[in-house]
Amino acid sequence: MKKKSPKITLRGSFHGKMLLLSVLPLLCLAILVGCVSVATFSNTMHKQMEEELNSQCHMVKELYDSLYPGDFSLRVDDNESYSLYKGNVDITNANRLLDCIHNSYGVEVSIFCKDLCVATTMTDSDGNRATLTHATPIIVEDVQKFHMESFYDDVLLNDQKYFASYIPIMNSDFEVFGMFGIYRLSSVVDQRAKAAVMPIVLLCILATFIIGFISIEYSNHLIRRLTVIQRFMRALASGRFDQELPYSAFQHKDELGDLAESGKTMQQSLRQLVEFDALTKLNNRRSGDQKLKGICERARQYGSSYCVGICDIDFFKKVNDTYGHDAGDEVLRRVAKTLKTHIMGKRGFVARWGGEEFLLIFADGDLASATRILEETLDAIRALEIRYQDQCIKVTMSFGLVNADTEACEDAMLKAADELLYDCKENGRNQIRTKDLSKQTEKDS
């Protein structure tokens, strides 16, 4: 059955917080930049519209002054009909100039006498010019009472919102006749603003996407490195010291790289403490037991052969009693070094099993080749001259070696090797006894 991948949850996780810290500030920045850009552009558009409409107001005034010299006046007859004069010219129906400005600049133009509209380009629903309408009192007061040029961005005419600019009409006697008004639909300006702002908004979105993608990828890269280190630390916490950190954990010389280096150093230190014997520098019983279990499992799975041996130093108690425990420690160190030299590297494994006893394992080896290695090792032990405080100590060793039965458990093989070691002790020591468990034969060496 395929093992399911662990479900990754972002809620409350460091990964989720990293992504949140990567994306949320960027999103807020994009919104802020967008809002500021729109607001700035809107203010600029308003300012530009004010200048544009004000300029057009003055242009209309100058055109009327150049075409029709004289002052504006309004004459009302007995039928309450009015006539608009500029100088001595009746311009009541002279709308061609207003219409030309309307068509050329896309604006509406009105002329007011006091608050009454007496000429305009605006029309009602029937197409009639919207004259005889009244201006807003506030506008009339601002423009005519205070003689001010005024701009408004929310003038409501015919249920539509306009930008509007007004300038007062002053006659030669400095009396206010009325005012000029220029209007542009707010919807037209809004469309122009949207068209101008849209590239900014799209640019903000694109920049947010690109920077967000880079931030998320970099965050994921950091999380992947952290995850590798986390798994490594969990392996150490569970006592698995054979785990290796991949190169990706060290490739950057940053805080995470330092953390990986510290983890590697801690692994080596823990491994020395947990797996190795402090005196002899050999693997200890715990790691020897794990090694034996692993080899037994592989042998059962693949049917490979291997050998297991138990050995100890002959008369080691006598060494301690005669020369002292410090001398005994030196003997253990020299013997361990000799065992390591002659067995390790020849597909062999050595561990201190306890006291003066050692565990020997030969992976993928037959009994004959393992025996030859032990014979060379025993000769080297016999030849040792261990110097301690001007004294020369000589020792020998006894070995029990079995060729493992792939069906037998490790405890059974250890027991068989230990029994052979006991036979050595009972029959003179300083020798090797072997046994092929599959053939149940025994020989002395």
Solvent accessible surface area in square Angstrom, and as a share of the most:
residue,aa,sasa,rsa
1,M,240,1.07
2,K,186,0.79
3,K,183,0.77
4,K,181,0.77
5,S,98,0.63
6,P,112,0.71
7,K,190,0.81
8,I,136,0.69
9,T,85,0.49
10,L,85,0.42
11,R,226,0.83
12,G,65,0.63
13,S,31,0.20
14,F,115,0.48
15,H,41,0.19
16,G,13,0.12
17,K,112,0.47
18,M,35,0.16
19,L,33,0.16
20,L,105,0.52
21,L,125,0.62
22,S,23,0.15
23,V,55,0.32
24,L,85,0.42
25,P,73,0.46
26,L,23,0.11
27,L,84,0.42
28,C,70,0.42
29,L,97,0.48
30,A,20,0.15
31,I,100,0.51
32,L,107,0.53
33,V,62,0.36
34,G,14,0.14
35,C,78,0.47
36,V,83,0.48
37,S,23,0.15
38,V,64,0.37
39,A,53,0.41
40,T,77,0.45
41,F,44,0.19
42,S,42,0.27
43,N,103,0.53
44,T,72,0.42
45,M,9,0.04
46,H,61,0.27
47,K,116,0.49
48,Q,85,0.38
49,M,1,0.00
50,E,62,0.28
51,E,104,0.46
52,E,48,0.21
53,L,0,0.00
54,N,33,0.17
55,S,69,0.45
56,Q,14,0.06
57,C,0,0.00
58,H,65,0.29
59,M,52,0.23
60,V,0,0.00
61,K,61,0.26
62,E,115,0.52
63,L,59,0.29
64,Y,3,0.01
65,D,60,0.31
66,S,81,0.53
67,L,101,0.50
68,Y,44,0.17
69,P,99,0.62
70,G,45,0.44
71,D,53,0.27
72,F,9,0.04
73,S,38,0.24
74,L,49,0.24
75,R,123,0.45
76,V,96,0.55
77,D,75,0.39
78,D,145,0.75
79,N,127,0.65
80,E,152,0.68
81,S,57,0.37
82,Y,44,0.17
83,S,33,0.22
84,L,1,0.00
85,Y,39,0.15
86,K,3,0.01
87,G,19,0.18
88,N,142,0.73
89,V,69,0.40
90,D,73,0.38
91,I,4,0.02
92,T,28,0.16
93,N,133,0.68
94,A,36,0.28
95,N,26,0.13
96,R,212,0.77
97,L,27,0.14
98,L,0,0.00
99,D,41,0.21
100,C,73,0.44
101,I,6,0.03
102,H,59,0.26
103,N,116,0.59
104,S,76,0.49
105,Y,96,0.36
106,G,49,0.47
107,V,1,0.01
108,E,32,0.14
109,V,0,0.00
110,S,3,0.02
111,I,0,0.00
112,F,12,0.05
113,C,20,0.12
114,K,110,0.47
115,D,51,0.26
116,L,39,0.20
117,C,3,0.02
118,V,2,0.01
119,A,6,0.04
120,T,1,0.01
121,T,12,0.07
122,M,17,0.07
123,T,63,0.37
124,D,62,0.32
125,S,120,0.78
126,D,118,0.61
127,G,51,0.49
128,N,90,0.46
129,R,82,0.30
130,A,21,0.16
131,T,42,0.24
132,L,101,0.50
133,T,67,0.39
134,H,128,0.57
135,A,14,0.11
136,T,65,0.38
137,P,105,0.66
138,I,116,0.59
139,I,10,0.05
140,V,29,0.17
141,E,77,0.35
142,D,36,0.19
143,V,0,0.00
144,Q,16,0.07
145,K,137,0.58
146,F,110,0.46
147,H,97,0.43
148,M,96,0.43
149,E,89,0.40
150,S,12,0.08
151,F,46,0.19
152,Y,40,0.15
153,D,55,0.29
154,D,87,0.45
155,V,13,0.07
156,L,124,0.61
157,L,48,0.24
158,N,93,0.48
159,D,132,0.69
160,Q,86,0.38
161,K,108,0.46
162,Y,13,0.05
163,F,7,0.03
164,A,0,0.00
165,S,1,0.00
166,Y,5,0.02
167,I,3,0.02
168,P,17,0.11
169,I,5,0.03
170,M,66,0.29
171,N,25,0.13
172,S,89,0.58
173,D,91,0.47
174,F,164,0.68
175,E,111,0.50
176,V,19,0.11
177,F,16,0.07
178,G,0,0.00
179,M,0,0.00
180,F,1,0.00
181,G,0,0.00
182,I,0,0.00
183,Y,3,0.01
184,R,18,0.07
185,L,50,0.25
186,S,10,0.07
187,S,57,0.37
188,V,64,0.37
189,V,3,0.02
190,D,70,0.36
191,Q,123,0.55
192,R,87,0.32
193,A,20,0.15
194,K,135,0.57
195,A,72,0.56
196,A,38,0.30
197,V,16,0.09
198,M,97,0.43
199,P,78,0.49
200,I,57,0.29
201,V,47,0.27
202,L,103,0.51
203,L,117,0.58
204,C,19,0.11
205,I,104,0.53
206,L,97,0.48
207,A,39,0.31
208,T,28,0.16
209,F,141,0.59
210,I,82,0.42
211,I,86,0.44
212,G,7,0.07
213,F,118,0.49
214,I,104,0.53
215,S,30,0.19
216,I,59,0.30
217,E,74,0.33
218,Y,132,0.50
219,S,4,0.03
220,N,33,0.17
221,H,46,0.21
222,L,32,0.16
223,I,21,0.11
224,R,135,0.49
225,R,7,0.02
226,L,47,0.23
227,T,40,0.23
228,V,34,0.19
229,I,5,0.02
230,Q,84,0.37
231,R,154,0.56
232,F,7,0.03
233,M,55,0.25
234,R,149,0.54
235,A,2,0.02
236,L,10,0.05
237,A,93,0.72
238,S,73,0.47
239,G,16,0.16
240,R,120,0.44
241,F,9,0.04
242,D,97,0.50
243,Q,67,0.30
244,E,120,0.54
245,L,16,0.08
246,P,60,0.38
247,Y,166,0.63
248,S,42,0.27
249,A,0,0.00
250,F,41,0.17
251,Q,73,0.33
252,H,75,0.34
253,K,179,0.76
254,D,43,0.22
255,E,140,0.63
256,L,26,0.13
257,G,5,0.05
258,D,90,0.47
259,L,74,0.37
260,A,0,0.00
261,E,84,0.38
262,S,65,0.42
263,G,0,0.00
264,K,47,0.20
265,T,81,0.47
266,M,80,0.36
267,Q,5,0.02
268,Q,101,0.45
269,S,55,0.35
270,L,57,0.28
271,R,89,0.33
272,Q,103,0.46
273,L,140,0.70
274,V,45,0.26
275,E,16,0.07
276,F,48,0.20
277,D,26,0.13
278,A,88,0.68
279,L,40,0.20
280,T,11,0.07
281,K,130,0.55
282,L,4,0.02
283,N,19,0.10
284,N,30,0.15
285,R,129,0.47
286,R,90,0.33
287,S,10,0.06
288,G,0,0.00
289,D,44,0.23
290,Q,89,0.40
291,K,86,0.37
292,L,0,0.00
293,K,103,0.43
294,G,42,0.40
295,I,15,0.07
296,C,1,0.01
297,E,95,0.43
298,R,95,0.35
299,A,1,0.01
300,R,103,0.37
301,Q,121,0.54
302,Y,153,0.58
303,G,54,0.52
304,S,32,0.21
305,S,49,0.32
306,Y,3,0.01
307,C,0,0.00
308,V,0,0.00
309,G,0,0.00
310,I,4,0.02
311,C,0,0.00
312,D,13,0.07
313,I,2,0.01
314,D,5,0.02
315,F,118,0.49
316,F,19,0.08
317,K,150,0.63
318,K,135,0.57
319,V,13,0.07
320,N,26,0.13
321,D,100,0.52
322,T,84,0.49
323,Y,66,0.25
324,G,28,0.27
325,H,134,0.60
326,D,93,0.48
327,A,0,0.00
328,G,1,0.01
329,D,48,0.25
330,E,41,0.18
331,V,0,0.00
332,L,5,0.03
333,R,100,0.37
334,R,78,0.28
335,V,0,0.00
336,A,0,0.00
337,K,138,0.58
338,T,13,0.08
339,L,0,0.00
340,K,91,0.39
341,T,90,0.53
342,H,49,0.22
343,I,0,0.00
344,M,63,0.28
345,G,81,0.78
346,K,89,0.38
347,R,156,0.57
348,G,12,0.12
349,F,21,0.09
350,V,0,0.00
351,A,0,0.00
352,R,42,0.15
353,W,21,0.07
354,G,39,0.37
355,G,43,0.41
356,E,49,0.22
357,E,48,0.21
358,F,0,0.00
359,L,0,0.00
360,L,1,0.00
361,I,1,0.00
362,F,4,0.02
363,A,18,0.14
364,D,66,0.34
365,G,15,0.15
366,D,78,0.40
367,L,23,0.11
368,A,54,0.42
369,S,34,0.22
370,A,1,0.01
371,T,8,0.05
372,R,140,0.51
373,I,28,0.14
374,L,0,0.00
375,E,70,0.31
376,E,92,0.41
377,T,0,0.00
378,L,5,0.03
379,D,80,0.42
380,A,23,0.18
381,I,0,0.00
382,R,94,0.34
383,A,72,0.55
384,L,21,0.10
385,E,90,0.40
386,I,0,0.00
387,R,159,0.58
388,Y,44,0.17
389,Q,132,0.58
390,D,152,0.79
391,Q,76,0.34
392,C,50,0.30
393,I,3,0.01
394,K,109,0.46
395,V,8,0.05
396,T,40,0.23
397,M,0,0.00
398,S,0,0.00
399,F,1,0.00
400,G,0,0.00
401,L,0,0.00
402,V,0,0.00
403,N,20,0.10
404,A,7,0.05
405,D,48,0.25
406,T,35,0.20
407,E,143,0.64
408,A,21,0.17
409,C,66,0.39
410,E,25,0.11
411,D,100,0.52
412,A,47,0.36
413,M,0,0.00
414,L,24,0.12
415,K,133,0.56
416,A,14,0.11
417,A,0,0.00
418,D,69,0.36
419,E,89,0.40
420,L,6,0.03
421,L,8,0.04
422,Y,136,0.52
423,D,47,0.24
424,C,0,0.00
425,K,39,0.16
426,E,110,0.49
427,N,85,0.44
428,G,62,0.60
429,R,73,0.27
430,N,54,0.28
431,Q,25,0.11
432,I,2,0.01
433,R,28,0.10
434,T,2,0.01
435,K,51,0.22
436,D,15,0.08
437,L,25,0.12
438,S,78,0.50
439,K,145,0.62
440,Q,120,0.53
441,T,76,0.44
442,E,93,0.42
443,K,113,0.48
444,D,83,0.43
445,S,61,0.39
